[in-house]
Amino acid sequence: MLTVLLRLHTYRAQTGLTMRWVMRQLRQRAGETIGTNLSSGRQLKAARVLAGHTQESFAAICGYHVRSCIYWEAQPGLPTTNLHTLKNIEDALRSCGVVVFSDPAPGVRLLS
């Protein structure tokens, strides 16, 4: 992880990108290795719609505020939250009959 951070820092210095960009990249790369299958807000929205829920009803199922759901779905990359919350979201989706996957490409499907 340290080598990834050093590469991102060097790239940021060469291109003039912000530290916020570096942190977002680190979160996305960490998401690839920490075991979450959620990779973007679009994927979360697709899963929620496939489950047949509005943002309000899905937030209630997950136990979070509706503004959190709106925020996560607006994220272009890995939703900025902790691993425990991402696991809760995945568990809530699974209880609704939807599976989120990231390999071979990010997507969602109904449980058979």
NORWOCOR-V132920 format. One record per residue. N is the residue number from 1. RES is the residue in one small letter. PHI is phi in whole degrees, -180 to 180 (none if undefined). NEAR is the number of other ideal C-beta (glycine too) atoms within 10 Angstrom. Layout:
{{N:RES:PHI:NEAR} {N:RES:PHI:NEAR}}
This chain:
{{1:m:none:9} {2:l:-64:6} {3:t:-65:7} {4:v:-64:13} {5:l:-61:14} {6:l:-64:10} {7:r:-64:11} {8:l:-65:19} {9:h:-64:12} {10:t:-63:10} {11:y:-62:13} {12:r:-62:15} {13:a:-65:10} {14:q:-73:8} {15:t:-102:8} {16:g:80:6} {17:l:-74:13} {18:t:-83:9} {19:m:-66:10} {20:r:-60:8} {21:w:-63:13} {22:v:-61:16} {23:m:-64:13} {24:r:-63:17} {25:q:-64:19} {26:l:-63:15} {27:r:-63:16} {28:q:-64:14} {29:r:-69:16} {30:a:-66:14} {31:g:-62:20} {32:e:-70:12} {33:t:-112:9} {34:i:-92:12} {35:g:103:11} {36:t:-89:19} {37:n:-96:19} {38:l:-74:25} {39:s:-123:20} {40:s:-163:19} {41:g:-66:20} {42:r:-62:14} {43:q:-65:20} {44:l:-63:25} {45:k:-64:18} {46:a:-61:17} {47:a:-66:25} {48:r:-64:26} {49:v:-65:14} {50:l:-62:17} {51:a:-76:19} {52:g:84:11} {53:h:-116:20} {54:t:-83:12} {55:q:-62:17} {56:e:-66:12} {57:s:-70:15} {58:f:-69:24} {59:a:-62:20} {60:a:-66:15} {61:i:-64:19} {62:c:-74:21} {63:g:88:11} {64:y:-121:18} {65:h:-75:12} {66:v:-61:14} {67:r:-64:10} {68:s:-64:17} {69:c:-62:26} {70:i:-61:14} {71:y:-64:15} {72:w:-63:25} {73:e:-70:18} {74:a:-82:12} {75:q:-74:17} {76:p:-72:10} {77:g:-116:15} {78:l:-58:25} {79:p:-55:24} {80:t:-80:13} {81:t:-158:17} {82:n:-88:8} {83:l:-62:12} {84:h:-60:8} {85:t:-66:18} {86:l:-62:21} {87:k:-66:15} {88:n:-61:16} {89:i:-64:26} {90:e:-62:20} {91:d:-65:12} {92:a:-65:21} {93:l:-65:25} {94:r:-63:14} {95:s:-68:11} {96:c:-89:18} {97:g:91:13} {98:v:-121:21} {99:v:-110:16} {100:v:-103:22} {101:f:-135:14} {102:s:-125:16} {103:d:-127:8} {104:p:-81:6} {105:a:-144:7} {106:p:-61:15} {107:g:-173:15} {108:v:-139:20} {109:r:-155:12} {110:l:-79:10} {111:l:-68:9} {112:s:-84:5}}
